[in-house]
Amino acid sequence: MKSHLFLTLPLISCFAFVSCFPVPKEGPNKKPKEEANTTLTSDEQQKIEEQREKMRLEELAKEAELKKPEPLPTNQTQNTITDPPVVKGKVDYPFGTPVPGKEGFVFSPYNNKLLDVRGIASGTLVQDTTYPPSEKKYFRVP
């Protein structure tokens, strides 16, 4: 008899606790009912869409103006990309020393500091980043 009491008492208390919470009218997965009088293409919405389109076209026109190159004065000519200066003798740049166990890393031939050359093809001429650009120390990737 006591075992039935111990089983039914928690069950009754759970039902009493659950009954205290209000049940939502729409339910958790149901969408609220839409009003029948609303339309998606009202005059106000069309005006808003027209304003948005006008603003978008103005922004595109401004971007196009910014991208246009400025015209050169008549007495100047446009500079073109030139090749680096030609040296009479061939300059042989040193190769970096590969770091054992770390693929894509080399030691600089100038100061033996570790440099990252991952993704750079072998034989490519690169600048030693440990020196300032004014000194321009170059070496080749092994």
N, CA, C and O of each residue as an XYZ file, in Angstrom:
568
protein
N       0.819     -1.182      0.000
C       0.000      0.000      0.000
C       0.871      1.257      0.000
O       0.568      2.230     -0.691
N       1.956      1.230      0.782
C       2.832      2.384      0.843
C       3.516      2.616     -0.506
O       3.767      3.764     -0.871
N       3.824      1.542     -1.261
C       4.483      1.696     -2.547
C       3.570      2.404     -3.548
O       4.048      3.184     -4.371
N       2.252      2.139     -3.485
C       1.320      2.828     -4.377
C       1.251      4.308     -4.035
O       1.118      5.150     -4.923
N       1.339      4.620     -2.776
C       1.290      6.010     -2.338
C       2.544      6.757     -2.807
O       2.462      7.902     -3.250
N       3.689      6.108     -2.706
C       4.932      6.735     -3.132
C       4.984      6.933     -4.656
O       5.653      7.851     -5.129
N       4.295      6.095     -5.420
C       4.278      6.232     -6.868
C       3.246      7.246     -7.343
O       3.502      7.976     -8.301
N       2.107      7.307     -6.707
C       1.039      8.200     -7.156
C       1.252      9.635     -6.687
O       0.843     10.564     -7.383
N       1.866      9.843     -5.552
C       2.075     11.195     -5.037
C       2.964     12.032     -5.971
O       2.587     13.169     -6.256
N       4.108     11.558     -6.465
C       4.894     12.365     -7.413
C       4.158     12.573     -8.730
O       4.285     13.633     -9.342
N       3.396     11.587     -9.175
C       2.654     11.718    -10.415
C       1.598     12.815    -10.312
O       1.442     13.613    -11.236
N       0.894     12.858     -9.231
C      -0.137     13.885     -9.017
C       0.507     15.260     -8.904
O      -0.030     16.236     -9.429
N       1.643     15.354     -8.231
C       2.308     16.657     -8.080
C       2.829     17.166     -9.431
O       2.819     18.373     -9.674
N       3.277     16.279    -10.299
C       3.728     16.687    -11.639
C       2.557     17.233    -12.450
O       2.699     18.264    -13.108
N       1.414     16.573    -12.419
C       0.238     17.061    -13.139
C      -0.211     18.412    -12.597
O      -0.610     19.285    -13.366
N      -0.150     18.589    -11.298
C      -0.555     19.874    -10.705
C       0.414     20.983    -11.130
O      -0.008     22.110    -11.387
N       1.692     20.671    -11.203
C       2.699     21.661    -11.578
C       2.543     22.069    -13.048
O       2.631     23.253    -13.374
N       2.316     21.111    -13.920
C       2.167     21.379    -15.346
C       0.890     22.157    -15.621
O       0.867     22.972    -16.544
N      -0.134     21.944    -14.882
C      -1.403     22.626    -15.137
C      -1.346     24.101    -14.762
O      -2.256     24.847    -15.123
N      -0.326     24.544    -14.062
C      -0.202     25.950    -13.662
C       0.268     26.840    -14.805
O       0.059     28.052    -14.749
N       0.898     26.281    -15.849
C       1.416     27.076    -16.947
C       0.336     27.305    -17.994
O      -0.414     26.385    -18.324
N       0.248     28.550    -18.532
C      -0.760     28.814    -19.568
C      -0.337     28.188    -20.901
O       0.854     28.097    -21.201
N      -1.299     27.769    -21.676
C      -1.059     27.175    -22.978
C      -1.159     28.282    -24.020
O      -2.151     29.012    -24.034
N      -0.159     28.433    -24.898
C      -0.250     29.489    -25.907
C      -1.387     29.214    -26.887
O      -1.695     28.061    -27.189
N      -2.006     30.286    -27.378
C      -3.161     30.151    -28.257
C      -2.764     29.594    -29.621
O      -3.482     28.768    -30.184
N      -1.619     30.041    -30.160
C      -1.206     29.640    -31.495
C      -0.405     28.346    -31.491
O      -0.351     27.665    -32.516
N       0.191     27.999    -30.426
C       1.026     26.808    -30.385
C       2.454     27.158    -30.776
O       2.679     28.195    -31.400
N       3.415     26.328    -30.428
C       4.813     26.673    -30.698
C       5.189     26.642    -32.178
O       6.044     27.422    -32.598
N       4.589     25.778    -32.972
C       4.976     25.640    -34.374
C       4.014     26.307    -35.350
O       4.273     26.323    -36.554
N       2.926     26.849    -34.860
C       1.939     27.452    -35.744
C       2.291     28.908    -36.011
O       2.772     29.615    -35.127
N       2.043     29.348    -37.247
C       2.276     30.734    -37.612
C       1.030     31.539    -37.262
O      -0.086     31.025    -37.341
N       1.216     32.803    -36.875
C       0.035     33.625    -36.602
C      -0.767     33.837    -37.882
O      -0.212     33.887    -38.980
N      -2.069     33.960    -37.721
C      -2.942     34.138    -38.874
C      -2.688     35.486    -39.521
O      -2.564     36.501    -38.836
N      -2.612     35.492    -40.855
C      -2.408     36.722    -41.600
C      -3.761     37.384    -41.832
O      -4.786     36.727    -42.015
N      -3.717     38.700    -41.817
C      -4.956     39.430    -42.073
C      -5.280     39.334    -43.559
O      -4.383     39.358    -44.402
N      -6.549     39.226    -43.867
C      -6.976     39.046    -45.254
C      -6.888     40.340    -46.047
O      -6.810     40.289    -47.275
N      -6.899     41.511    -45.387
C      -6.945     42.792    -46.087
C      -5.565     43.298    -46.512
O      -5.495     44.262    -47.274
N      -4.469     42.696    -46.056
C      -3.139     43.204    -46.410
C      -2.748     42.704    -47.793
O      -3.031     41.563    -48.159
N      -2.094     43.570    -48.555
C      -1.585     43.188    -49.864
C      -0.094     43.464    -49.899
O       0.392     44.380    -49.236
N       0.625     42.676    -50.669
C       2.069     42.812    -50.737
C       2.503     43.875    -51.736
O       3.662     44.289    -51.704
N       1.643     44.326    -52.603
C       2.013     45.312    -53.611
C       1.182     46.580    -53.440
O       0.545     47.039    -54.388
N       1.186     47.138    -52.257
C       0.418     48.360    -52.026
C       1.172     49.547    -52.625
O       2.347     49.437    -52.975
N       0.486     50.671    -52.736
C       1.092     51.875    -53.316
C       2.288     52.344    -52.499
O       3.294     52.772    -53.066
N       2.191     52.269    -51.189
C       3.290     52.698    -50.318
C       4.520     51.821    -50.537
O       5.643     52.321    -50.599
N       4.306     50.524    -50.653
C       5.439     49.620    -50.868
C       6.078     49.859    -52.228
O       7.299     49.769    -52.360
N       5.286     50.157    -53.224
C       5.833     50.440    -54.539
C       6.670     51.721    -54.508
O       7.722     51.789    -55.144
N       6.213     52.728    -53.778
C       6.977     53.961    -53.651
C       8.306     53.706    -52.947
O       9.339     54.247    -53.343
N       8.277     52.890    -51.912
C       9.498     52.567    -51.182
C      10.470     51.827    -52.088
O      11.666     52.119    -52.086
N       9.971     50.878    -52.856
C      10.822     50.137    -53.791
C      11.436     51.061    -54.842
O      12.603     50.902    -55.200
N      10.662     52.017    -55.333
C      11.179     52.967    -56.313
C      12.277     53.835    -55.714
O      13.282     54.114    -56.367
N      12.078     54.268    -54.449
C      13.099     55.060    -53.778
C      14.374     54.252    -53.572
O      15.475     54.768    -53.766
N      14.234     53.000    -53.186
C      15.407     52.146    -52.986
C      16.168     51.945    -54.298
O      17.398     51.983    -54.321
N      15.435     51.735    -55.375
C      16.068     51.544    -56.679
C      16.796     52.815    -57.114
O      17.898     52.749    -57.657
N      16.178     53.966    -56.873
C      16.799     55.241    -57.223
C      18.089     55.443    -56.430
O      19.101     55.870    -56.988
N      18.056     55.140    -55.134
C      19.242     55.283    -54.288
C      20.340     54.321    -54.738
O      21.518     54.678    -54.737
N      19.960     53.108    -55.121
C      20.943     52.120    -55.567
C      21.616     52.590    -56.855
O      22.831     52.459    -57.002
N      20.839     53.131    -57.780
C      21.403     53.633    -59.031
C      22.325     54.823    -58.789
O      23.348     54.957    -59.460
N      21.975     55.695    -57.830
C      22.841     56.833    -57.503
C      24.168     56.349    -56.922
O      25.222     56.892    -57.252
N      24.123     55.329    -56.058
C      25.346     54.790    -55.471
C      26.232     54.152    -56.541
O      27.454     54.300    -56.506
N      25.623     53.447    -57.485
C      26.400     52.848    -58.576
C      27.050     53.919    -59.441
O      28.184     53.751    -59.888
N      26.341     55.019    -59.679
C      26.900     56.106    -60.479
C      28.076     56.752    -59.755
O      29.080     57.089    -60.382
N      27.960     56.929    -58.438
C      29.066     57.502    -57.657
C      30.281     56.586    -57.688
O      31.408     57.059    -57.831
N      30.063     55.272    -57.555
C      31.177     54.321    -57.599
C      31.849     54.346    -58.966
O      33.073     54.252    -59.059
N      31.058     54.471    -60.025
C      31.627     54.517    -61.373
C      32.466     55.773    -61.564
O      33.498     55.725    -62.232
N      32.038     56.905    -60.984
C      32.812     58.141    -61.079
C      34.132     58.013    -60.335
O      35.152     58.528    -60.790
N      34.122     57.326    -59.187
C      35.350     57.156    -58.415
C      36.345     56.259    -59.137
O      37.555     56.438    -58.995
N      35.856     55.304    -59.902
C      36.731     54.363    -60.590
C      37.326     54.932    -61.875
O      38.297     54.386    -62.397
N      36.763     56.012    -62.386
C      37.266     56.586    -63.624
C      38.636     57.218    -63.376
O      38.807     57.936    -62.391
N      39.615     56.964    -64.252
C      40.909     57.636    -64.094
C      40.782     59.101    -64.476
O      39.998     59.470    -65.351
N      41.571     59.927    -63.799
C      41.533     61.351    -64.101
C      42.215     61.589    -65.446
O      43.237     60.968    -65.739
N      41.667     62.470    -66.255
C      42.304     62.741    -67.551
C      43.634     63.454    -67.342
O      43.775     64.285    -66.445
N      44.600     63.117    -68.180
C      45.913     63.723    -68.087
C      45.915     65.061    -68.814
O      45.218     65.237    -69.813
N      46.701     65.993    -68.308
C      46.833     67.251    -69.055
C      47.450     66.962    -70.429
O      48.124     65.949    -70.613
N      47.221     67.835    -71.361
C      47.658     67.594    -72.736
C      49.170     67.572    -72.880
O      49.683     66.942    -73.805
N      49.904     68.246    -71.987
C      51.347     68.298    -72.139
C      52.051     67.134    -71.442
O      53.275     67.036    -71.530
N      51.330     66.249    -70.755
C      51.935     65.111    -70.065
C      51.478     63.819    -70.733
O      50.388     63.743    -71.300
N      52.327     62.818    -70.654
C      51.955     61.512    -71.168
C      51.823     60.555    -69.993
O      52.417     60.762    -68.935
N      51.048     59.521    -70.191
C      50.810     58.559    -69.118
C      52.032     57.656    -68.971
O      52.573     57.154    -69.956
N      52.461     57.457    -67.702
C      53.596     56.575    -67.443
C      53.167     55.133    -67.622
O      52.065     54.754    -67.227
N      54.022     54.340    -68.206
C      53.745     52.924    -68.356
C      54.686     52.154    -67.448
O      55.709     52.674    -67.002
N      54.332     50.929    -67.186
C      55.167     50.082    -66.344
C      56.424     49.747    -67.126
O      56.366     49.292    -68.268
N      57.549     49.980    -66.491
C      58.816     49.724    -67.164
C      59.494     48.527    -66.533
O      59.231     48.181    -65.381
N      60.365     47.902    -67.296
C      61.136     46.778    -66.789
C      62.193     47.296    -65.816
O      62.600     48.455    -65.901
N      62.639     46.441    -64.892
C      63.686     46.882    -63.991
C      64.945     47.224    -64.775
O      65.128     46.745    -65.894
N      65.813     48.049    -64.199
C      67.015     48.433    -64.938
C      67.854     47.213    -65.286
O      67.997     46.289    -64.484
N      68.392     47.226    -66.467
C      69.185     46.101    -66.945
C      70.606     46.258    -66.411
O      71.231     47.307    -66.561
N      71.103     45.189    -65.783
C      72.453     45.190    -65.260
C      73.333     44.507    -66.292
O      72.957     43.483    -66.863
N      74.518     45.083    -66.528
C      75.400     44.522    -67.547
C      75.776     43.084    -67.245
O      75.697     42.230    -68.128
N      76.180     42.801    -66.024
C      76.519     41.438    -65.632
C      75.340     40.795    -64.930
O      74.531     41.487    -64.310
N      75.237     39.490    -65.020
C      74.136     38.789    -64.362
C      74.380     38.781    -62.857
O      75.466     38.430    -62.397
N      73.351     39.174    -62.092
C      73.462     39.194    -60.638
C      73.017     37.834    -60.126
O      71.887     37.414    -60.372
N      73.886     37.157    -59.427
C      73.535     35.871    -58.832
C      73.167     36.101    -57.372
O      73.999     36.502    -56.559
N      71.913     35.839    -57.063
C      71.448     35.998    -55.697
C      71.641     34.680    -54.954
O      71.510     33.608    -55.545
N      71.955     34.757    -53.658
C      72.134     33.521    -52.891
C      70.793     32.831    -52.657
O      69.736     33.458    -52.724
N      70.857     31.539    -52.384
C      69.660     30.771    -52.067
C      69.508     30.701    -50.551
O      70.499     30.656    -49.823
N      68.262     30.693    -50.082
C      68.002     30.469    -48.668
C      68.257     29.011    -48.329
O      68.213     28.144    -49.202
N      68.524     28.746    -47.055
C      68.791     27.384    -46.612
C      67.506     26.786    -46.053
O      66.923     27.374    -45.142
N      67.033     25.635    -46.562
C      65.793     25.045    -46.042
C      65.951     24.632    -44.583
O      67.016     24.180    -44.164
N      64.875     24.795    -43.818
C      64.868     24.394    -42.420
C      64.489     22.921    -42.361
O      63.437     22.539    -42.874
N      65.332     22.076    -41.739
C      64.986     20.658    -41.658
C      63.750     20.453    -40.779
O      63.669     20.979    -39.670
N      62.801     19.686    -41.289
C      61.597     19.365    -40.524
C      60.489     20.399    -40.643
O      59.390     20.163    -40.142
N      60.734     21.532    -41.286
C      59.706     22.570    -41.448
C      59.647     22.949    -42.919
O      60.424     23.779    -43.391
N      58.723     22.335    -43.631
C      58.596     22.617    -45.048
C      57.971     23.991    -45.232
O      56.991     24.329    -44.567
N      58.537     24.782    -46.133
C      58.013     26.120    -46.385
C      58.731     27.189    -45.584
O      58.358     28.359    -45.669
N      59.744     26.834    -44.811
C      60.513     27.791    -44.039
C      61.976     27.682    -44.449
O      62.480     26.587    -44.702
N      62.655     28.830    -44.513
C      64.073     28.853    -44.869
C      64.815     29.788    -43.922
O      64.220     30.645    -43.268
N      66.143     29.596    -43.866
C      67.004     30.517    -43.160
C      67.504     31.538    -44.162
O      67.892     31.187    -45.276
N      67.495     32.799    -43.768
C      67.994     33.855    -44.634
C      69.486     33.681    -44.850
O      70.208     33.370    -43.903
N      69.970     33.875    -46.078
C      71.405     33.749    -46.310
C      72.191     34.930    -45.743
O      73.417     34.860    -45.667
N      71.529     35.995    -45.350
C      72.215     37.193    -44.861
C      72.379     37.205    -43.341
O      73.418     37.628    -42.832
N      71.344     36.737    -42.608
C      71.436     36.802    -41.147
C      70.954     35.519    -40.461
O      70.825     35.493    -39.237
N      70.687     34.462    -41.222
C      70.250     33.160    -40.700
C      68.986     33.232    -39.845
O      68.813     32.420    -38.936
N      68.114     34.178    -40.119
C      66.830     34.235    -39.415
C      65.810     33.419    -40.190
O      65.904     33.286    -41.410
N      64.829     32.873    -39.470
C      63.802     32.015    -40.035
C      62.787     32.862    -40.806
O      62.277     33.852    -40.281
N      62.494     32.473    -42.055
C      61.531     33.189    -42.891
C      60.524     32.208    -43.464
O      60.862     31.065    -43.773
N      59.288     32.660    -43.604
C      58.197     31.843    -44.145
C      58.095     32.078    -45.648
O      57.849     33.202    -46.087
N      58.285     31.010    -46.446
C      58.167     31.109    -47.901
C      57.160     30.089    -48.432
O      57.280     29.633    -49.569
N      56.167     29.730    -47.613
C      55.144     28.772    -48.049
C      54.360     29.373    -49.201
O      53.997     30.549    -49.169
N      54.103     28.571    -50.206
C      53.310     29.003    -51.352
C      54.119     29.742    -52.404
O      53.552     30.181    -53.405
N      55.429     29.896    -52.214
C      56.271     30.572    -53.194
C      57.071     29.503    -53.940
O      57.669     28.620    -53.325
N      57.073     29.593    -55.247
C      57.720     28.571    -56.071
C      59.231     28.594    -55.883
O      59.822     29.626    -55.565
N      59.832     27.443    -56.085
C      61.278     27.301    -55.966
C      61.974     28.133    -57.042
O      61.548     28.147    -58.197
N      63.043     28.822    -56.657
C      63.799     29.647    -57.585
C      63.297     31.071    -57.677
O      63.909     31.889    -58.364
N      62.196     31.397    -57.006
C      61.639     32.735    -57.057
C      62.500     33.685    -56.241
O      62.986     33.327    -55.168
N      62.686     34.888    -56.746
C      63.449     35.913    -56.050
C      62.531     36.600    -55.051
O      61.488     37.133    -55.431
N      62.914     36.592    -53.762
C      62.104     37.214    -52.712
C      62.976     38.165    -51.908
O      64.201     38.042    -51.888
N      62.326     39.114    -51.247
C      63.050     40.077    -50.422
C      63.105     39.574    -48.996
O      62.125     39.033    -48.483
N      64.239     39.751    -48.361
C      64.394     39.382    -46.957
C      63.625     40.391    -46.125
O      63.974     41.572    -46.105
N      62.571     39.938    -45.431
C      61.690     40.842    -44.691
C      62.296     41.333    -43.397
O      61.728     42.219    -42.759
N      63.427     40.790    -42.985
C      64.048     41.250    -41.746
C      64.830     42.546    -41.957
O      65.205     43.210    -40.991
N      65.077     42.907    -43.222
C      65.755     44.160    -43.531
C      64.733     45.183    -43.996
O      63.713     44.814    -44.579
N      64.988     46.463    -43.749
C      64.052     47.481    -44.245
C      64.099     47.542    -45.769
O      65.103     47.171    -46.377
N      63.008     48.011    -46.389
C      62.963     48.063    -47.865
C      64.072     48.920    -48.470
O      64.433     48.728    -49.631
N      64.613     49.856    -47.707
C      65.665     50.705    -48.262
C      66.956     49.922    -48.516
O      67.734     50.297    -49.394
N      67.200     48.839    -47.764
C      68.410     48.046    -47.955
C      68.247     47.009    -49.065
O      69.237     46.638    -49.696
N      67.050     46.538    -49.318
C      66.722     45.633    -50.419
C      67.646     44.426    -50.505
O      68.443     44.321    -51.437
N      67.547     43.533    -49.560
C      68.302     42.281    -49.583
C      67.390     41.207    -50.190
O      66.309     40.932    -49.669
N      67.837     40.608    -51.292
C      67.057     39.607    -51.982
C      67.770     38.268    -51.944
O      68.996     38.201    -51.865
N      66.972     37.191    -52.004
C      67.534     35.842    -52.127
C      66.532     34.986    -52.880
O      65.386     35.388    -53.086
N      66.965     33.821    -53.284
C      66.099     32.902    -54.034
C      65.595     31.802    -53.121
O      66.289     31.366    -52.203
N      64.363     31.357    -53.392
C      63.763     30.267    -52.624
C      64.373     28.957    -53.122
O      64.408     28.718    -54.329
N      64.858     28.098    -52.202
C      65.464     26.830    -52.651
C      64.428     25.863    -53.221
O      64.779     24.759    -53.639
